[in-house]
Amino acid sequence: MRRIVVESPYAGNVYEHIVYARRAMADCLARGEAPFASHLLYTQEGVLCDNIPEERELGIHAGFAWRDCACGIVFYVDYGWSRGMDAAWDLAWKRGQLPIIAVRTIGRNP
């Protein structure tokens, strides 16, 4: 299995975006990939608060640190691009940190 970093929106309609990110992870697993979505892990209650800018930045950078273990990044874009996704794209594409495996759509939540 290839280790894949999953990027999808989180801010805004958080509940809807969490459901979508879970669907994105399921999509990766169905493709034989091992997904990691830092925005689902680090934003759990008692870990980091996405509404506090310093904690949001800490979570983004912690997610970036995991990329050394991954084979690539997949962007799920049915809900558009977030600031965190833009930063991930910048690191992956412009700096050549990791290959971008795909930009995917799975449809908005049913």
NUVO-672739 format. One record per residue: residue in three letters; x, y, z of N, C-alpha, C, O, CB in turn. Coordinates in Angstrom, 1 decimal, always signed. Glycine has a CB too. Example, Ala and Ser with C-alpha at 12.3 -4.5 7.8 and 13.67 -1.06 7.14 Angstrom:
! residues 2
<"ALA", <+13.2, -5.7, +7.8>, <+12.3, -4.5, +7.8>, <+13.2, -3.3, +7.8>, <+14.2, -3.3, +8.5>, <+11.3, -4.5, +9.0>>
<"SER", <+12.8, -2.2, +7.1>, <+13.7, -1.1, +7.1>, <+12.9, +0.0, +7.9>, <+13.4, +1.1, +8.0>, <+14.1, -0.6, +5.7>>
***
This chain:
! residues 110
<"MET", <+0.8, -1.2, +0.0>, <+0.0, +0.0, +0.0>, <+0.9, +1.2, +0.0>, <+1.9, +1.3, +0.7>, <-0.9, +0.0, +1.2>>
<"ARG", <+0.5, +2.2, -0.8>, <+1.2, +3.5, -0.8>, <+0.6, +4.4, +0.3>, <-0.6, +4.5, +0.5>, <+1.1, +4.2, -2.2>>
<"ARG", <+1.5, +5.0, +1.1>, <+1.1, +6.0, +2.1>, <+0.8, +7.3, +1.4>, <+1.6, +7.9, +0.7>, <+2.2, +6.1, +3.2>>
<"ILE", <-0.5, +7.8, +1.6>, <-1.0, +9.0, +0.9>, <-1.4, +10.0, +2.0>, <-2.1, +9.7, +2.9>, <-2.1, +8.6, +0.0>>
<"VAL", <-1.0, +11.2, +1.8>, <-1.5, +12.4, +2.6>, <-2.8, +12.8, +1.9>, <-2.8, +13.1, +0.7>, <-0.5, +13.5, +2.7>>
<"VAL", <-3.9, +12.9, +2.6>, <-5.1, +13.4, +2.1>, <-5.3, +14.9, +2.5>, <-5.2, +15.3, +3.6>, <-6.3, +12.6, +2.7>>
<"GLU", <-5.6, +15.7, +1.4>, <-5.9, +17.1, +1.6>, <-7.3, +17.3, +1.2>, <-7.7, +17.0, +0.1>, <-4.9, +18.0, +0.8>>
<"SER", <-8.1, +17.9, +2.1>, <-9.5, +18.4, +1.8>, <-9.8, +19.5, +2.7>, <-9.2, +19.7, +3.7>, <-10.5, +17.2, +1.9>>
<"PRO", <-10.9, +20.3, +2.4>, <-11.2, +21.4, +3.2>, <-11.6, +21.0, +4.6>, <-12.1, +19.9, +4.8>, <-12.3, +22.3, +2.6>>
<"TYR", <-11.4, +21.9, +5.6>, <-11.9, +21.6, +7.0>, <-12.7, +22.8, +7.5>, <-13.8, +22.6, +7.9>, <-10.7, +21.4, +7.9>>
<"ALA", <-12.2, +24.0, +7.4>, <-12.8, +25.2, +7.9>, <-14.1, +25.4, +7.2>, <-14.4, +24.9, +6.1>, <-11.9, +26.4, +7.7>>
<"GLY", <-15.0, +26.3, +7.8>, <-16.3, +26.6, +7.2>, <-17.3, +25.7, +7.8>, <-17.5, +25.7, +9.0>, <-16.2, +26.5, +5.6>>
<"ASN", <-18.0, +24.9, +7.0>, <-19.0, +23.9, +7.5>, <-18.2, +22.7, +7.9>, <-18.0, +21.7, +7.2>, <-20.0, +23.6, +6.4>>
<"VAL", <-17.7, +22.8, +9.2>, <-16.8, +21.7, +9.7>, <-17.4, +20.4, +9.7>, <-16.8, +19.4, +9.2>, <-16.4, +22.1, +11.1>>
<"TYR", <-18.7, +20.2, +10.1>, <-19.3, +18.9, +10.1>, <-19.4, +18.3, +8.7>, <-19.0, +17.1, +8.5>, <-20.7, +19.0, +10.7>>
<"GLU", <-19.8, +19.1, +7.7>, <-19.9, +18.6, +6.4>, <-18.5, +18.2, +5.8>, <-18.3, +17.2, +5.1>, <-20.5, +19.7, +5.5>>
<"HIS", <-17.5, +19.0, +6.2>, <-16.1, +18.8, +5.7>, <-15.5, +17.5, +6.4>, <-14.7, +16.8, +5.8>, <-15.2, +20.0, +5.9>>
<"ILE", <-15.9, +17.3, +7.6>, <-15.4, +16.1, +8.3>, <-16.0, +14.8, +7.6>, <-15.3, +13.9, +7.3>, <-15.8, +16.1, +9.8>>
<"VAL", <-17.3, +14.9, +7.3>, <-17.9, +13.7, +6.6>, <-17.2, +13.5, +5.3>, <-17.0, +12.4, +4.9>, <-19.4, +14.0, +6.4>>
<"TYR", <-17.0, +14.6, +4.6>, <-16.3, +14.5, +3.3>, <-14.9, +14.0, +3.4>, <-14.5, +13.1, +2.6>, <-16.3, +15.9, +2.6>>
<"ALA", <-14.1, +14.4, +4.4>, <-12.8, +13.9, +4.5>, <-12.8, +12.4, +4.9>, <-11.9, +11.7, +4.4>, <-12.1, +14.7, +5.7>>
<"ARG", <-13.8, +12.0, +5.7>, <-13.9, +10.5, +5.9>, <-14.2, +9.8, +4.7>, <-13.6, +8.7, +4.5>, <-15.0, +10.3, +7.0>>
<"ARG", <-15.0, +10.3, +3.8>, <-15.3, +9.7, +2.5>, <-14.1, +9.6, +1.7>, <-13.8, +8.6, +1.0>, <-16.5, +10.4, +1.8>>
<"ALA", <-13.3, +10.7, +1.7>, <-12.0, +10.7, +0.9>, <-11.1, +9.6, +1.4>, <-10.4, +9.0, +0.6>, <-11.4, +12.1, +1.1>>
<"MET", <-11.0, +9.5, +2.7>, <-10.1, +8.4, +3.2>, <-10.6, +7.0, +2.8>, <-9.9, +6.2, +2.4>, <-10.1, +8.5, +4.8>>
<"ALA", <-12.0, +6.8, +2.8>, <-12.5, +5.6, +2.4>, <-12.2, +5.3, +0.9>, <-12.0, +4.2, +0.5>, <-14.1, +5.5, +2.6>>
<"ASP", <-12.3, +6.4, +0.1>, <-11.9, +6.3, -1.3>, <-10.5, +5.9, -1.5>, <-10.2, +5.0, -2.3>, <-12.2, +7.7, -2.0>>
<"CYS", <-9.6, +6.5, -0.7>, <-8.2, +6.1, -0.8>, <-8.0, +4.6, -0.4>, <-7.3, +3.8, -1.2>, <-7.3, +6.9, +0.2>>
<"LEU", <-8.7, +4.1, +0.6>, <-8.6, +2.7, +1.0>, <-9.1, +1.8, -0.1>, <-8.5, +0.8, -0.3>, <-9.3, +2.5, +2.3>>
<"ALA", <-10.2, +2.2, -0.7>, <-10.7, +1.4, -1.8>, <-9.8, +1.3, -3.0>, <-9.9, +0.4, -3.8>, <-12.1, +2.0, -2.2>>
<"ARG", <-8.9, +2.3, -3.1>, <-7.9, +2.3, -4.2>, <-6.6, +1.6, -3.8>, <-5.6, +1.6, -4.5>, <-7.6, +3.7, -4.6>>
<"GLY", <-6.6, +1.0, -2.6>, <-5.4, +0.3, -2.1>, <-4.4, +1.2, -1.5>, <-3.2, +0.8, -1.5>, <-4.8, -0.5, -3.3>>
<"GLU", <-4.8, +2.4, -1.1>, <-3.8, +3.4, -0.5>, <-4.0, +3.4, +1.0>, <-5.1, +3.0, +1.5>, <-4.0, +4.8, -1.1>>
<"ALA", <-3.0, +3.8, +1.7>, <-3.1, +4.0, +3.2>, <-3.1, +5.5, +3.5>, <-2.1, +6.2, +3.5>, <-1.8, +3.3, +3.9>>
<"PRO", <-4.3, +6.1, +3.7>, <-4.4, +7.5, +3.8>, <-4.1, +8.1, +5.2>, <-4.3, +7.4, +6.2>, <-5.8, +7.9, +3.4>>
<"PHE", <-3.6, +9.3, +5.2>, <-3.4, +10.0, +6.5>, <-4.0, +11.4, +6.3>, <-3.6, +12.2, +5.4>, <-1.9, +10.1, +6.9>>
<"ALA", <-4.9, +11.8, +7.1>, <-5.6, +13.1, +7.1>, <-5.4, +13.9, +8.4>, <-6.1, +13.7, +9.3>, <-7.1, +13.0, +6.7>>
<"SER", <-4.3, +14.7, +8.4>, <-4.0, +15.4, +9.7>, <-5.1, +16.2, +10.2>, <-5.3, +16.4, +11.4>, <-2.7, +16.2, +9.5>>
<"HIS", <-5.9, +16.8, +9.3>, <-7.0, +17.7, +9.7>, <-8.1, +17.0, +10.4>, <-8.9, +17.6, +11.1>, <-7.5, +18.5, +8.5>>
<"LEU", <-8.2, +15.7, +10.2>, <-9.2, +14.9, +11.0>, <-8.6, +14.5, +12.4>, <-9.3, +14.4, +13.3>, <-9.6, +13.6, +10.2>>
<"LEU", <-7.3, +14.2, +12.4>, <-6.7, +13.8, +13.6>, <-6.4, +15.0, +14.6>, <-6.8, +14.9, +15.8>, <-5.4, +13.1, +13.3>>
<"TYR", <-5.8, +16.0, +14.1>, <-5.4, +17.1, +15.0>, <-6.5, +18.0, +15.5>, <-6.3, +18.7, +16.5>, <-4.3, +17.9, +14.4>>
<"THR", <-7.6, +18.0, +14.8>, <-8.7, +18.9, +15.2>, <-9.7, +18.2, +16.2>, <-10.8, +18.8, +16.5>, <-9.5, +19.3, +14.0>>
<"GLN", <-9.4, +17.0, +16.6>, <-10.3, +16.3, +17.5>, <-10.3, +17.1, +18.9>, <-9.3, +17.7, +19.2>, <-9.9, +14.8, +17.7>>
<"GLU", <-11.4, +17.0, +19.6>, <-11.5, +17.7, +20.9>, <-10.4, +17.3, +21.8>, <-10.1, +16.1, +22.0>, <-12.9, +17.3, +21.5>>
<"GLY", <-9.8, +18.3, +22.4>, <-8.7, +18.1, +23.3>, <-7.3, +18.0, +22.7>, <-6.3, +17.9, +23.4>, <-8.9, +16.8, +24.0>>
<"VAL", <-7.2, +18.1, +21.3>, <-5.9, +18.1, +20.6>, <-5.6, +19.6, +20.2>, <-4.8, +20.2, +20.9>, <-6.0, +17.2, +19.4>>
<"LEU", <-6.1, +20.1, +19.1>, <-5.9, +21.4, +18.7>, <-7.3, +22.1, +18.3>, <-8.2, +21.3, +17.9>, <-4.9, +21.5, +17.5>>
<"CYS", <-7.4, +23.4, +18.4>, <-8.6, +24.1, +18.0>, <-8.3, +24.8, +16.7>, <-7.5, +25.7, +16.7>, <-9.0, +25.1, +19.2>>
<"ASP", <-9.0, +24.5, +15.7>, <-8.8, +25.1, +14.4>, <-9.2, +26.6, +14.4>, <-8.7, +27.3, +13.5>, <-9.6, +24.4, +13.3>>
<"ASN", <-10.0, +27.0, +15.3>, <-10.4, +28.4, +15.4>, <-9.3, +29.3, +16.0>, <-9.5, +30.6, +16.0>, <-11.7, +28.6, +16.1>>
<"ILE", <-8.3, +28.8, +16.6>, <-7.2, +29.5, +17.2>, <-6.1, +29.5, +16.2>, <-5.5, +28.5, +16.0>, <-6.8, +28.9, +18.6>>
<"PRO", <-5.8, +30.7, +15.6>, <-4.8, +30.7, +14.5>, <-3.5, +30.0, +14.8>, <-2.9, +29.3, +14.0>, <-4.5, +32.2, +14.2>>
<"GLU", <-2.9, +30.2, +16.0>, <-1.7, +29.6, +16.4>, <-1.8, +28.1, +16.4>, <-0.9, +27.4, +15.9>, <-1.2, +30.1, +17.7>>
<"GLU", <-2.9, +27.6, +16.9>, <-3.1, +26.1, +16.9>, <-3.3, +25.6, +15.5>, <-2.9, +24.5, +15.2>, <-4.3, +25.7, +17.9>>
<"ARG", <-4.1, +26.3, +14.7>, <-4.3, +25.9, +13.3>, <-3.0, +25.8, +12.6>, <-2.7, +24.8, +11.9>, <-5.2, +26.9, +12.6>>
<"GLU", <-2.1, +26.8, +12.7>, <-0.8, +26.7, +12.1>, <+0.1, +25.6, +12.6>, <+0.7, +24.9, +11.8>, <+0.0, +28.1, +12.3>>
<"LEU", <+0.0, +25.3, +13.9>, <+0.7, +24.2, +14.5>, <+0.2, +22.9, +13.8>, <+1.1, +22.0, +13.5>, <+0.5, +24.1, +16.0>>
<"GLY", <-1.1, +22.7, +13.7>, <-1.6, +21.5, +13.1>, <-1.2, +21.4, +11.6>, <-0.9, +20.3, +11.2>, <-3.1, +21.5, +13.2>>
<"ILE", <-1.2, +22.5, +10.9>, <-0.8, +22.4, +9.5>, <+0.7, +22.0, +9.4>, <+1.0, +21.1, +8.6>, <-0.9, +23.8, +8.8>>
<"HIS", <+1.5, +22.5, +10.2>, <+3.0, +22.2, +10.2>, <+3.2, +20.8, +10.7>, <+4.1, +20.1, +10.2>, <+3.8, +23.2, +11.0>>
<"ALA", <+2.4, +20.3, +11.6>, <+2.6, +18.9, +12.1>, <+2.2, +18.0, +11.0>, <+2.8, +16.9, +10.8>, <+1.7, +18.7, +13.4>>
<"GLY", <+1.1, +18.3, +10.2>, <+0.7, +17.5, +9.1>, <+1.8, +17.5, +8.0>, <+2.1, +16.4, +7.5>, <-0.6, +18.1, +8.5>>
<"PHE", <+2.4, +18.6, +7.8>, <+3.5, +18.7, +6.8>, <+4.7, +17.8, +7.2>, <+5.4, +17.2, +6.4>, <+4.0, +20.1, +6.6>>
<"ALA", <+4.9, +17.6, +8.5>, <+6.1, +16.8, +9.0>, <+5.9, +15.3, +8.7>, <+6.8, +14.6, +8.5>, <+6.2, +17.0, +10.5>>
<"TRP", <+4.6, +14.9, +8.6>, <+4.3, +13.5, +8.3>, <+4.6, +13.2, +6.8>, <+4.7, +12.0, +6.4>, <+2.9, +13.2, +8.6>>
<"ARG", <+4.8, +14.2, +6.0>, <+4.9, +14.0, +4.6>, <+6.2, +13.2, +4.2>, <+6.3, +12.6, +3.2>, <+4.9, +15.3, +3.8>>
<"ASP", <+7.2, +13.3, +5.1>, <+8.5, +12.5, +4.8>, <+8.2, +11.0, +4.8>, <+9.0, +10.3, +4.2>, <+9.5, +12.8, +5.9>>
<"CYS", <+7.1, +10.6, +5.4>, <+6.8, +9.1, +5.4>, <+5.8, +8.7, +4.3>, <+5.6, +7.6, +4.1>, <+6.1, +8.8, +6.8>>
<"ALA", <+5.3, +9.7, +3.5>, <+4.3, +9.4, +2.5>, <+4.9, +9.3, +1.1>, <+6.0, +9.8, +0.9>, <+3.2, +10.5, +2.5>>
<"CYS", <+4.2, +8.6, +0.3>, <+4.6, +8.5, -1.1>, <+4.0, +9.7, -2.0>, <+4.6, +10.0, -3.0>, <+4.0, +7.2, -1.7>>
<"GLY", <+3.0, +10.3, -1.5>, <+2.5, +11.5, -2.3>, <+1.2, +12.1, -1.6>, <+0.8, +11.7, -0.5>, <+2.1, +11.0, -3.6>>
<"ILE", <+0.6, +13.0, -2.3>, <-0.5, +13.7, -1.8>, <-1.7, +13.6, -2.7>, <-1.5, +13.7, -4.0>, <-0.1, +15.2, -1.5>>
<"VAL", <-2.9, +13.5, -2.2>, <-4.1, +13.5, -3.0>, <-5.0, +14.7, -2.5>, <-5.2, +14.8, -1.3>, <-4.8, +12.2, -2.9>>
<"PHE", <-5.4, +15.5, -3.4>, <-6.3, +16.6, -3.1>, <-7.7, +16.3, -3.5>, <-8.0, +16.0, -4.6>, <-5.8, +17.9, -3.8>>
<"TYR", <-8.6, +16.4, -2.5>, <-10.1, +16.1, -2.8>, <-10.7, +17.5, -2.8>, <-10.7, +18.2, -1.8>, <-10.7, +15.2, -1.7>>
<"VAL", <-11.3, +17.9, -3.9>, <-11.7, +19.3, -4.2>, <-13.2, +19.5, -4.5>, <-13.5, +20.6, -5.0>, <-10.9, +19.7, -5.4>>
<"ASP", <-14.1, +18.6, -4.2>, <-15.5, +18.9, -4.4>, <-16.0, +20.1, -3.6>, <-17.0, +20.7, -4.0>, <-16.3, +17.6, -4.0>>
<"TYR", <-15.4, +20.4, -2.5>, <-15.8, +21.6, -1.7>, <-14.8, +22.8, -1.9>, <-14.8, +23.7, -1.1>, <-15.9, +21.2, -0.3>>
<"GLY", <-14.0, +22.7, -2.9>, <-13.0, +23.8, -3.2>, <-11.7, +23.6, -2.5>, <-11.4, +22.5, -2.0>, <-13.6, +25.1, -2.8>>
<"TRP", <-10.9, +24.7, -2.5>, <-9.6, +24.6, -1.9>, <-9.5, +25.5, -0.7>, <-10.0, +26.7, -0.7>, <-8.5, +25.1, -3.0>>
<"SER", <-9.0, +25.0, +0.4>, <-8.9, +25.8, +1.6>, <-7.5, +26.4, +1.7>, <-6.6, +26.1, +0.8>, <-9.1, +24.9, +2.9>>
<"ARG", <-7.2, +27.3, +2.6>, <-5.9, +27.9, +2.8>, <-4.9, +26.8, +3.1>, <-3.7, +26.9, +2.6>, <-6.0, +28.9, +3.9>>
<"GLY", <-5.2, +25.8, +3.9>, <-4.3, +24.7, +4.2>, <-4.0, +23.9, +3.0>, <-2.8, +23.5, +2.9>, <-4.9, +23.9, +5.3>>
<"MET", <-5.0, +23.7, +2.1>, <-4.7, +22.9, +0.9>, <-3.8, +23.7, +0.0>, <-2.9, +23.2, -0.7>, <-6.1, +22.6, +0.2>>
<"ASP", <-4.0, +25.0, -0.1>, <-3.1, +25.9, -0.9>, <-1.7, +25.8, -0.4>, <-0.8, +25.7, -1.2>, <-3.6, +27.3, -0.9>>
<"ALA", <-1.5, +25.8, +0.9>, <-0.2, +25.7, +1.5>, <+0.4, +24.3, +1.2>, <+1.6, +24.2, +0.9>, <-0.2, +25.9, +3.0>>
<"ALA", <-0.4, +23.3, +1.2>, <+0.1, +21.9, +0.9>, <+0.5, +21.8, -0.6>, <+1.5, +21.2, -0.9>, <-1.0, +20.9, +1.2>>
<"TRP", <-0.3, +22.4, -1.4>, <+0.0, +22.4, -2.9>, <+1.3, +23.2, -3.1>, <+2.2, +22.7, -3.9>, <-1.1, +23.1, -3.7>>
<"ASP", <+1.5, +24.3, -2.4>, <+2.7, +25.1, -2.6>, <+3.9, +24.2, -2.2>, <+4.9, +24.2, -2.9>, <+2.7, +26.4, -1.7>>
<"LEU", <+3.9, +23.6, -1.1>, <+5.0, +22.7, -0.6>, <+5.3, +21.6, -1.6>, <+6.4, +21.3, -1.9>, <+4.8, +22.2, +0.8>>
<"ALA", <+4.2, +21.0, -2.0>, <+4.3, +19.8, -2.9>, <+4.8, +20.2, -4.3>, <+5.7, +19.5, -4.8>, <+3.0, +19.0, -3.0>>
<"TRP", <+4.2, +21.1, -4.9>, <+4.4, +21.5, -6.3>, <+5.6, +22.4, -6.5>, <+6.6, +22.1, -7.2>, <+3.2, +22.1, -6.9>>
<"LYS", <+5.6, +23.5, -5.8>, <+6.6, +24.5, -6.1>, <+7.9, +24.2, -5.4>, <+9.0, +24.5, -6.0>, <+6.1, +25.9, -5.5>>
<"ARG", <+7.9, +23.5, -4.3>, <+9.1, +23.1, -3.7>, <+9.6, +21.7, -3.9>, <+10.6, +21.2, -3.5>, <+9.0, +23.3, -2.2>>
<"GLY", <+8.7, +20.9, -4.6>, <+9.0, +19.6, -4.9>, <+9.2, +18.6, -3.7>, <+9.9, +17.7, -3.8>, <+10.3, +19.5, -5.7>>
<"GLN", <+8.4, +18.9, -2.7>, <+8.5, +18.1, -1.5>, <+8.0, +16.7, -1.7>, <+8.6, +15.7, -1.3>, <+7.8, +18.7, -0.3>>
<"LEU", <+6.9, +16.5, -2.3>, <+6.3, +15.2, -2.6>, <+5.5, +15.3, -3.9>, <+5.1, +16.3, -4.4>, <+5.3, +14.8, -1.5>>
<"PRO", <+5.4, +14.2, -4.6>, <+4.6, +14.2, -5.8>, <+3.1, +14.3, -5.5>, <+2.6, +13.8, -4.5>, <+4.9, +12.9, -6.6>>
<"ILE", <+2.5, +15.0, -6.3>, <+1.0, +15.1, -6.2>, <+0.5, +13.9, -7.0>, <+0.6, +13.9, -8.2>, <+0.4, +16.5, -6.8>>
<"ILE", <-0.1, +13.0, -6.3>, <-0.6, +11.8, -6.9>, <-1.9, +12.1, -7.8>, <-2.0, +11.7, -8.9>, <-1.0, +10.7, -5.9>>
<"ALA", <-2.8, +13.0, -7.2>, <-4.0, +13.3, -8.0>, <-4.8, +14.4, -7.3>, <-4.6, +14.7, -6.1>, <-4.9, +12.0, -8.1>>
<"VAL", <-5.6, +15.0, -8.2>, <-6.6, +15.9, -7.7>, <-7.9, +15.2, -8.0>, <-8.2, +14.9, -9.2>, <-6.6, +17.4, -8.4>>
<"ARG", <-8.6, +14.8, -7.0>, <-9.8, +13.9, -7.1>, <-11.1, +14.6, -6.7>, <-11.2, +15.5, -6.0>, <-9.6, +12.7, -6.3>>
<"THR", <-12.2, +14.0, -7.3>, <-13.5, +14.4, -6.9>, <-14.3, +13.1, -6.6>, <-14.1, +12.1, -7.3>, <-14.3, +15.2, -8.0>>
<"ILE", <-15.1, +13.1, -5.6>, <-15.9, +12.0, -5.2>, <-17.4, +12.4, -5.1>, <-18.2, +11.7, -4.6>, <-15.4, +11.3, -3.9>>
<"GLY", <-17.7, +13.7, -5.4>, <-19.0, +14.2, -5.2>, <-19.2, +14.8, -3.8>, <-18.6, +14.3, -2.9>, <-20.0, +13.2, -5.6>>
<"ARG", <-20.1, +15.7, -3.8>, <-20.4, +16.2, -2.4>, <-21.2, +15.2, -1.6>, <-21.7, +14.2, -2.2>, <-21.3, +17.5, -2.6>>
<"ASN", <-21.2, +15.4, -0.3>, <-21.9, +14.4, +0.6>, <-23.3, +14.2, +0.2>, <-24.1, +15.2, -0.2>, <-21.8, +14.9, +2.0>>
<"PRO", <-23.8, +13.0, +0.2>, <-25.2, +12.7, -0.1>, <-26.1, +13.3, +0.9>, <-27.4, +13.1, +0.8>, <-25.4, +11.2, -0.2>>
***
